[in-house]
Amino acid sequence: MSIKYLSDEEAKKRLKEFGYNEISPPKKGTFLKIFFNQLINPMIYILLIAAFISHLVGDVFSFWFIISIITFIILIGFILEYKGEKAVEALKKFVKTEVKVLRDGVVKKIDAKEVVPGDVVILEAGDKVPADGEILEEMNLKVDESLLTGESLPVEKKVGDEIFAGTLVVNGKCKVLITKTGRNTKIGQISKYVEAPEEKTPLQQKIDTLVKQLSILAFFITALIFIFGLFFSSSIYSILMTALAISVGTIPEALPLVLTITLAYGMYNMAKSNAIVKRMVAAETLGSVTVICTDKTGTLTKNQMHVEKIYTNGKIYDANSIDTKKDKALEFLLKIGVLCNNAELKSEDKVIGDPTEGALLILGHKENMLKDGLEKDYERVYEILFTSERKMMTTIHKHNEKYFVFSKGATEVILNKCRYILKENRIEEMSKKDVEEILKVNNKLASEAYRVLSLAYKEMDNFSKDKNEVEKDLIFVGLIGMADALKENVKEAIELCKRLGVKVAMITGDNPITAKAIAKRLGIYEERKIEFEVEDKLLEIIKDGIITGDELERMSDEEFEKVVDYINIYARTLPEQKLRIVNALKKKGHVVAMTGDGVNDAPALKKADIGVAMGSGSDVAKEASDLILQDDNFSTIVEAIRIGRTIYNNIKSFTSYFVSTNYCEVFLILMSIFLLGADYLPLLATHILIINMIAEDLPAVTIGLDFSGTGYKKPISPKEKIFGKKELILSFGLAISMAFVLYSIYVVNLSYMEKARAILFSSFISMLIANTLNFKVKGSIFNINVKNRLLIFSTFTIFLILLILIYTPLNTYLGFAPLAFGDWIYPIISFILTLAIGEILKRIYTKF
């Protein structure tokens, strides 16, 4: 066959025409995009309105104070998210890939991104295919396509077959005519799914709802007070200042900041556990996950074949507990597997070549049977290649002036070549009973998803290349059963998922028999008793919990939604079907996490509520994901779920804390207006801002950063409100009680306005510290950890700020008078009463 080569000049023209061989061009505007994302925050809009009112009434200090708060929130969010993007880029560990191409009839090495349609590329074992193409020449070619199909076993390729970008040559060599590059390749087409617009997470939806509710309430109360103020005060300035104080009081200005800090710290904790979160809100969403849809190859399994079962001398052995010193037949079986082998072992578990042959080398390595050492004693002199038609491979080795024939292949083929069998270290003629026993064991191992090879040998006095002569009258030695090895701790992680109320569904390109067998080993497979009426065609699917891609294709969406809750195993699935699975689960109300590492996982990773990619996976998968597991360990996601649930629990706690303290300010001002008039406000807008952003903020952070708990024991329902009935009782009960205590303190000292405000301000600060304990401590206040350093630091800092505001010249500007020693009795009483009220309300709270 004549092969036409491109010239360098023609290649340059095509590079301009088709562009670089890249799937994702470098992103532009990421810096600005992240910055403007911070502005899409309803709470910031409310703060801007408060700043406008401050400017309107001429309160310059409050105006600039609010503007500085807005700036700080935007900058913090920007810095954290920008760093997260940079961390993800670093994970890609860019390495320049070179490929061999034929140009001008000469072999040249070029950067893979410069490959163009029409190039002829030379590939051999260990090379990654740079672009889609057609095979022009091949020799014993096998390609690992698991990145695209999920199949763990390599695929044989012939002249004229298609070969795809991103796949790996594991055996043989070939010349390929490149037909498609970049986004036109199959991998590029799949990557287009990743570009769908992002959906809001459950947390974003809940925060949006809460902010809208608080905004409406703030507007309503402010408007109501403004109208009433017209009747209770003759000063428009007093009315506007009162309205400003109320509007600021109803808005938890620090909520977005504390939310950002909590999510960022959650991201930090997950990163310590090898889970990199790309979007902050995704850290919390993990706590709501009810279903994990996980790819098998590379996620639950290592995508590396390992020998697990051995049959010889009429016995089945566990490969992890063999002793070759005590069993010569076992030793000889391993020797055949190592020598009749074309793979290379670069390290204890890194193989170049066919993964099946690699598994034999790994087992030999464990038993100190190294290929290099054995070949010095058994020199290979000839090889009869494996082909899909022959289904076996034979090598001839010279040893002690004799020639040894070592063969391996499909059991039926090897048995047809065997006349003898090795039993108890003796060679006997093979009987019909022996054949039946071997086939029985072979079928048993195959039904358990093992790939089975038979091994045989014979000795020859004279060398021969005649394969009919060489592969005749072989001596059967045994069977080897191998499977894609499970990842460490994955079974325990799946069991823990069950205890956490999270369902694990395995999605794979494997056949249903293999998928079912692996699911049994993992603890995913469940056979059910059907106690309800269902159509016959759906009955077996529900009973077994297994569905194939073909069965799924024949189902309507309505039928699929009927059974989706009962399915744990999806076999022979395609990328677009994974999308359908995720969509069906989401329609049923599930919060779905999809884990995977291949290009075929990217569309579902993008569509899922949480996409979880493996650190060693494809860049396309990482781009589509929200979470990246650096250690490729499925169990890491379980820890991430625990942290996610803790984050949500903390968000609920500090949100309730904010509402209780902010509405304490509102109720206090309302009581003062109706009972004393608008000219006797106990707190001005500036006081409220200082309380909300300093005295209230630090304690809230201690609540948000408390990761000592275990989090929820069950998934968080997407319908669960951040501020529900329980939180309403506790927060407003505390707000009203605290407001009444503060109003009483204010009235008692009202004869001296500056002193009254200073005492009330100090008492409010002490209440905030006590209220932190109410929401930080789960259960009774007596369960508090007195060694909590962050709590001690925040309490000391707040008290120091209070002393500065009361006893320095700042007190004049704020309208405070210095407190006498005896005045501190009020803050002490306020602290004790707040704890007591909290204890009483918690007892009521637990009954709901």
N, C-alpha and C positions, 0 to 999 in steps of 0.2 A: 504493500500500500504506500503510495507516494504522499508524503506529508509536506504541506506548504508552510513555510515559516514567514513571520512578519519581519520587516526590516525595522531598525530603530526609528527611522524617519516616519514610517507608517504608524508605528506604535505611539509616537508623540502626537500624531494627528488624532488617533482614536482616543487618546487620553483626554484631549481637549473636547472631543465630541461626547464621550460617555462619562467623563469625570473620574475621580479617584475611586478605587475599589474599596469603598467604605459604606457601612450601613447607616451610621449616624454621623452627619457632619458636625463639627464643633458648634456648640450652642452659642448664640449671640444674645446679649442683653440679659444674661442671668443675674448680674449684679443689680441692675435696675428693677428687674422683675421681682426679685426677693424683697427689695426695698419697698416697692409699691404694694406688695402683698400685705405688708404691715399696716398700711393705711386702711385696708378693708376690714375695719373693726368697728362695729356699732358703738362700743363703749367710748371709743375715741371721738366719735361724732358728738356724743352727749357732753363729753368734756369740753369740746370746742364751743358748744352752746353756752356752757357755764362760763368759759373764758370770755365769750362775747358779752354776757350779762355783766361780768366784772368790769369790762372795758366801758360798758354803757353807763354804769353808775360811778365810774371814775375810781374804782378800787384797783390801782395799779399793781399793788403787791399781789393780790389774788390772781389778777390776770397773768402776770409773768410766772407765778407759782404753778398755775394750771398748765401753761404752755410748756414749762420745764418738765412737768410730769408726762405730758404727751410725748415730748421729745425723747425722754428717758425710756418710755415703754417701746417706742418705735425702734430706737437704737438697740436695745437689749434683744428684741425679737429678731431684728435684722442680723445682728452679730451671730446669734446662736444658729439661725437657719443657714446663714452663709457658710459657717464653719461646718455644718452638717453636709452641705453640698460638696465642699472641698474634701471632706473625709471620704465621701463616696467616690469621688474622682480618684483619690489616692488608692482606693481599694482595687481599681482596675489594673494597677501595676503595669502600665504600658510598656510593652516590649516590642521592639522593631522585629517584624517577621520577614525573613527573606525566603524567596522561592527560586527554583531553577527554571529558566525559560529558554526556549530555542529561538534566537533572533539572528537573522542573517546567516542561519545554518550553524551558529555557534552557541554553546551552552553558556548562559550568563546568569549571575545571581542578581536579583533586583528586589526592591521593597515590594511586599505583597500588595500594597495599595496602588502600585503602578501597573498591575496586571490589567490587560484590556481584552475585550472580545477579539478572538482571532489568534491570541497567543497560544503556543503549545508549551505546556508545563510538564516537567518531569517530577514525578512523585515516587517516594519509596516508604517503607515501613517507618512509622514515627512522624511522618509529615502531616500537617493539617492542610486540607484542601482549601485553596485561597478563594475560589469562585466556582460557580456552576459550570459544568462542561460535559463533553462527550468523550468516552474512552476510545483512544485510537489504537493503543497497544497495551497489553497487560501480561503479567506473568504471576500466576497464583495469587491474584489480588483479592484481599478482603478489607472491607471498610467498616469502621465503627460509626453507625448512624444514630446512636442513642441520643445525641444532642437534638436530633430532629424528630425521631420516632418513639423514643423511650425504650426501644429494644436493646437489651444488654449484650446480645450476641452479635458478632460481626456478620456482615452480608457479603457474599461472593459477588464479584463484578466481572463482567465479560466485555469484550470489544463491542462498542455500540451502545452500551449502557450509559445512563446518566450518572454523574457523580456531583455531589452538592457541597457548596461552601460550608465551612465549619465542621465537616465530618473529618474523621481521622483514619489514615491508612495504617492498618495494624499488621498487614502481611503482604509480601510481594512488592511489585513495582509497576508503574504504568506511565504512559504518555497521555495527556488530556488536552483536547482542544477546548479552550475557554469560550463559552457561548453567552454567559451573562455575568455581569459584575455588579458590585454595590447593592443598591436597593432593588435591582431587578432580579437578584438571586432569590432562591426559595426562602432563605433565612431573612432576606430583606423584605420579602412580601409579608412574612409572619410578623416582622417588627412593626409593620404599619398599624397592627392592632394596638400597639403600645401608645399610639398617639391620640387615643380617645381622651376627651376631657375628663378631668378628675371629679369624682363625686364627693360630696361632703361626708365626713365621718359622723357617727352617732354623737360624739362629743361636740363637734362643731354645730350640729343641729340643735342639741340641747342648750348650748351656750347662747346661740342665736335666739332661741325661744325665751330663755331667762332674761337676756338683755332687753328684748322687745317688751316683755312683761314689766320689767323694772322701769323702762323708758316711759311706757304708758302711765304707770303708776306715778312716776316722778312728774310727768306733765300734768296729770290730773290733780295731784296734791298741790303742786306749785300754782296752778291756775286757781284752785279753790282758795288757797291762802291769799293770793293776790286780790281776789274779789272781796274776801272777808276783810283784808287789810284796809281796803278803801273805807270800810265802816269803822274800824277800830283805831285808825291812825290818820292824822291830818297831813303827814309828811309822805310825799311820793318817794323820797329817798329811802325812808324807813321801810316802805312797802317793797321797793325793789331789793333792798338789802335782805329783807326777810325772805322774799321769793328766792334770792340767790342762795341764802343759807339752807332753805328747804331743798332746792334742786341739787345742791352739792351734797346735802345730807342723805338724799335718796339714792345717790349714785356711789357704788363702791369703786372709787377711782382706782384703787390698788388691785382690783380683781384681775384685770388682764395681766398686770405685772406679776402677781403671785402665781397666776395660772401658768405664765410663761416660765417662771423660775421652777415651779413644780414639775412641769413637763420636761424642762431641760435637765433637771436633776434625775428624773426618771430615765431620760435618754442616757445620762452618764452611768447610771446603775446598770442599764441594759448593756452598754458598751463594755463595762467591766466583765459582764457575762458573755462577751463575744457576740452581742447582738447590736448592730449599728442601725439606728432609726434615722430615716431620711427626712421624715416630716414629724414635727413635734407632736401634733395631735394624734398621730398613729400610735404613740406610746400608750395613750390611754385606751384607744380603741381595742387593743389586744385583750383588755379585760372583759370585753363584751363578746369575744369570739365564742361561738357555739359549735362550729364545724371547722375542722382543718382538712382541706382537700390537698392531699400530698401525692406528688409523683413518686413512683417507686424507685426507679433507677437514679442513683446519685444522691437520693434524699433519705430513703429508708435503707437502701442498700449502697454498697461502696462502688457499684459499677465495676467490680473486680471479681472474677471467678475464683472460688476457693474449693479445694477438695474437702468434702465433708463425710463421705461414706466410701468404704473400700470393701470389696467382696473377694475373698480368696480362701482356698482350703475349706470351702463350704461354710464360711462364717462371714458375717457382716461386722465390720469394725467402724468405730467412730474415728475419723482421721485425726482428731485432736488428742487421742489417747492410745496411740499405737506404739509398739516396741519392736522395731525391725531386728534387734539383736536376738530376740527369742523366736522369731518366725522368718526363716530364710525365704519362703515364698513371698511374704510381704515385702521383704527387702528387695527381692528380684523384680517384683511388680513395680516398685518405685524407680528402680534402675532403668527399666524399659521406658517408663514415662519421661524420665529426664533425658535419656539418650535419643529416643525417637521424637525429636523436638527441634523446632527451628526458632523458638522465641529466645529472648535474652533477658536475664535478670540483672537489672542495674543496681538495685538495692534490695533490701529484704522484702519489699512489697511493690516495687516499681518495675513494670514489665514493658519491654518493647517487643511487639509481635502479637500473635493471636492470644487473647485472654485465656482460652481453654488450655493452650500449651503453657502459658504463664502460670496457671494454677498448679500444674504438675511440677514446674521448677520451684515454686514457692514451697510446696510440700517436701520436695527433695532437699531444699535448703534447710528446712527445719530438722531433717534427719541427717544433716551433714553429707548429703549426696549432691555435690556441686558439679554442674555440667562440665566445666573446664577440667576439673580433676578426673572425672570419669572418662572423658574423651581421650585423655592421655593413655589410659589403659585400654579403652575400647575405641580405636581410631575409626572414624567414619570414612568409609571408602565409596559408598554409593547411596543414592536416595531415589525411591520411587514416590513421586509427588502425590499429595492428596488432591483429589478433584471431587466435585459434587456428584459425578457419575460413579466413581470408584468408592467413595465414602470410607476410605482408609488411607493410611500412610505407612510406608515401610522404609527403614534405614538398615544398611548393612555395615557391620563393624568388625574390624580385625582384632582378635584377642588370642594371644598364645598360639599363633600359627593357625588358628581356626577362624571361621567367619560366623558371626552371630547375626541373625535376622531378627529385628525388633519391629513389631507392627502394632498399630492402634487404630481404632475406628469404630463404626457402628456395630453393635453386638451381632445383628443378623449376618452382616457381611463377614465379620471375623470368624463367627462360628462355622460358616460355610467353608472357610479356609483351614479350619482346625480338624485334626484327626486324633490328637492326644490332649490330655489335660494334666496339669501339675497338681498332685494331691499328696499332702503330708510329705512334701519334698521328694515324691516319687512320680515318675512319668507313667501314666496309665492311658490305655486306649479309651477315648471318650464314648460313653454309652448314651442311649436315648434318654435315660433318666437324668444323666448329667446335663444334657442340653435343655431338658424341660425345667430343671432346677435353676439353671443360669437364666433362662428366659423369664422365669417367674420372678427372680430377684430383680432382673433388669426392668420389668414392667412395674414392679413395686416402687423402685427408685424413681422411675419416670413419672409415675402418678403423683409422687411427692415433689414434683417440679425440679428434680435433679437432671442435669445433662449427663448421660451415661456413656462412657467409653469402655470398650473391651480391649485388653492387652494380651498379646501372644508373642511367642518367639520360636526359634529353632536354631540348631547348629548346622553348619555346612563345612565340609572338608575343602571344597573348591569354590572359588569365587564365580558368580554368575550374574548377568544383568537381565536374564530372562525372567520377567515378573511372574509368569505362570509357573515357572520352576521355583522361583524364590518364595512366592507366597502360597506354597502348597504344603500340606501336612504339617501345619503349625501346631504348637503346643499352647493350649489355652492356659493363661495364668490367673486372670481375674478381671473384675469390673471396678471402675472408679466412678463415683457419683459426685458431681460438682454443681455448685449453685453460686449465684451472685451473693456474696457475703453480706449479712446484715451489719449495719453500723453499730458501734458500741453503744450500749445503754438505750437503744431505740425501743426495745420491748418494754423496759421500765418506764420510759417516757410516755408511751402509748397507754400503759396501765394508769399512770398518773393523770393523763388527760381524761380518762374515764371517770376517775374519782373527782376531778374538777368539773365534771359535767360537760366535757368537750368531746364531741364525736369525731373520730378520725376516719376519713374516707380515702381509700387508696385508688389513684387514677393512673393507669399504666397502658402501655402499648402491647404488653405481653398477652398471650392467649389465656383464656379463662382458667384452664387447669393449672398453669404455672402461677397465675395471679392468686387463685384460691389457696394453693399450697403455701405460698409465701405469706399470705394474709393469716393463715393458721399459725405459722411460726411466729408472726408478729403479735398475735392476739387480737387481730382486727375482725377475722371471720366469725360470724354468729349465725347459727341456724335457728330459725324461729318457728314456734307453733302458731298457726294462723287461726285466730278465734273470731274472725269477722268475715263477712262476705266480700268477695273480690272476683273480678273477671279471671277466667282460667289462664289467659295469656300473661296476666300480671302475677298470678299466684306463685309460680315457681321463682320469679324474680324476688318477690317479697320474702319467700321462705328461705332462700339461699343468701339473699342480700348481694347477689352478683348480677351485673348486666354487662352485655358486650356493646361495642360501638354499633354493630349492625342492628341489634335489638333496639337500641336507643334511636337509631335513624328511622326505624319503622313506627315509632311512637309519636303520638301528637303531644303537644305541650301539656294539655290537660291530663292525659294518661301518665305522663312522666311525673307531673307534680303530685299525683296520687301515691306514687311509690318512692319518690326521692328520699323521704325520711327513713326508709327501710334499707336503702342500699349503702353498703360499706365498701364494695369493690367494683370498680369500673375497668373492664378489660377491653383491649383492642380499640382504644379511643383515639380520636384525632384532635388536633388543637382546637378546631372550632366547636367540637363537642364538649370540650372542657369548659368553654365559655357558656354553653347551654346548661351544663351542670351547675355552675356558679349562679347563673341567673335563676334557675329553678329553686335552688336553696334560698336565695335572697327573697324570692317571691313568697316563700313559706315562712318568712320572718327571721331567718337565720342571719347571724353576722359571720361572714365566711372569711377564713384565712386560707390562702393557697400557697403551698410551698413547692419549690422546684428550682432547677438549675439550668435547664435546657432552653433552647430557643422556643421549643414547642410549648413551654409553660408560660411564655410572656403574655399572650392575650388574656389568659385567666388570671395571672398575677395582677394585671392592670385592672381588671373588672372586679376582682375580689375586694372586700372591705379592707383587708390587709394582705398585701402581696409579700411573701417571704422568700427571698432568693438565697442560694448558697454562695458563700464567698468565692468558691472555686468555679462557680458557674459562668455562664455566658454573660457578656456585657449587656446584651439585649434583656436578659432576665433581670439583671441588677437595675437597669434603667426603669423597668416596669414596676419594680417592687417598692414597698414602703419600709421593709426591714431586711437587713442582710446579715446572715449568720456567718461570721468570720471563720468559725471552726467547723462549718458544715455539719453541725451536730443537731439532729432533730430535737434532742432533749433541751437544747438552749431555748427553743421556742416556748417550752413549758415554763421555764423561769421567767421569760419575758411576759407571759400571760399573767403570772403571779404579780409581777411588778406593775403590769397594766391595771390589774384589779386594785392594787394598793393605791395607785395614782388616783383612780376614780373615787375610792373611799376618801382620800385626802381632799380631793376637789369638793366633794359633797360637804365635808366637815368645814373647810375654810369658807365656802360659799355661805353656809348657814351662819358661821361666825360673822362674816361681813354684814349679812342682812340683820342679825341681831344688834350689832353695834351701830350700824347706819340708821336703822329705824328707831333705835333708842334716841338718837339725835333728833329725828323727825318728831317723835311723840313728845320729847322734852320741849321742843320749840312750839308745837301745837298747844300743849298745856299752858305754856307761858303766854302765848298770844291770847288765848281765850280767857285766861284767868288774870293776867297782868297787863296785857296790851302789847302792841308791836314795838313800843319804845323801850321795853325791858327784856330784850332778847338775852337769854343766858349764854348763848354761844353765837359768835359772829362767823361769817363765811370763812374768814382766815383761820379761826380756831378749828373749825370743822375740817378744813383742808390739812392742817397740821396733824390733827388726830387721825384722819383717814389715811394719810400718806406716810406718816412716821410711826406714831404710837400704835396705830391699827395694823400697819403693814408688817412690821417685824414679827409680832406674834403670829400673824397669819402665815408667814413664811415658815415658822417652826412647825406649824400644822402640816403645811404642804410638803415639807422635807422629812416627815416622819415615815420612814420605810421599815420600821421595826415590826409592823404587823404582818400577818400572812395574807391579808387581802380577802376578798370574797371567796367563799367556798363553792360558789356556783357562778355561771356566766351572768354578767350584768345585762338585763333586758334592755334593748334599744328603746322600749317604751317607758322605762323607769325614769322618773324625773330627777334632776339634780336637786331640786327643791320641792319635795313632796309633802304629804300630809304630816308625817313625823317631824320633818324639818320645820314645817310651818308652826307646829305647836311649840317646839323647843325654842326656835328663834324669836317668834313674836311674844311668847311668854316671857323670855328673858328681856326683850326690848322694852315691853310695857313696865315690867317690874323695875328694871334699872332706871328707866325714865322717871318713875314715881319717886324712887329714892333720891335721884339727883335733883329733881324739882324741889323736894322737901329741904334738902341741904341748901339750895339756892335761896329759897324763901326765908329760911332762918337767918341767913347772912345778908339779906338784901339791903339793909341799912347803909352798907358801904359797897357800892356797885363793883368797883375794881377788885375788892377783896372777895366778894361773892363769886365773881367770875373765876378768880384764881383758885378758890377752894373747889368750885364745881369742876373746873378743868382738871385739877389734880385728882379729884375723886373719880372722874371719868377715866383718867389714865389708869388708876389702880383697878378699876372695874374691867378695863380691857385686858389687863394682865391676868386677872382672875378668870375672865371669860375664855381666855386662851386655854386654860386648864379644863374648862367645861367641855370644850370641843376636841382638845388634843387627847384627853384620857378617855379610853373606851370603858364605859361602865363608871363605877364609883371613883370619886376624886382621890380616894385613898390608894388607888392602884398606880398613882403617879410614880414615874422614875425620877427621883430627886437628882440623879447624876446626869441628866440630860444637859449637855454642855451648851447646845444651841439655845435652849430655853433660858438657861442662866445668863448667857451672853445678851440675849434680846431684852430680858428683864432689866439687867444692869444698864444697858444702853438707853432704854426708854426712861429709866429713872434719872439718869445723868442729863438727858435732854430736858426733862421736866425741871430739874434744878436750874439749868441754864436759862430756861424761859421765865422762870419765876424770880430768880435772884440776880439777873444781870440787867443791863440797860434795855434789853429787848422787851422787858415787861411793860415799859412805858408805851412802846409802839403797839403792843398787843392789848393794852388796856388792863393789865394785871397789877395788883399790889402784892408786895412780898408777904409770905405767910409767916405767922408766928409759930413757935414750936407746938403750941396747943392746937393750932388749926389742923395739924396732921392727923388728928383723931378721925376726921371725916373721911379721908382716903382709906384709913385702916378699916373703919366700919364698912365702907363701900365694898372693899375687897372681900371681907368675910360674908357679907350679905349676898354678894354675887355668886360665891361658891355654894352657899346654902340654897339659894333659889335654883341654881343649876342642878343640884342633887335632887330636889323635889321634882323638877320638871323632867329629869331623866327617868324617874320612876314612872311618871305618867306616859312618857315617850315610848318606853319599852312595851306598853300594853297595846300599842297600835301595830 
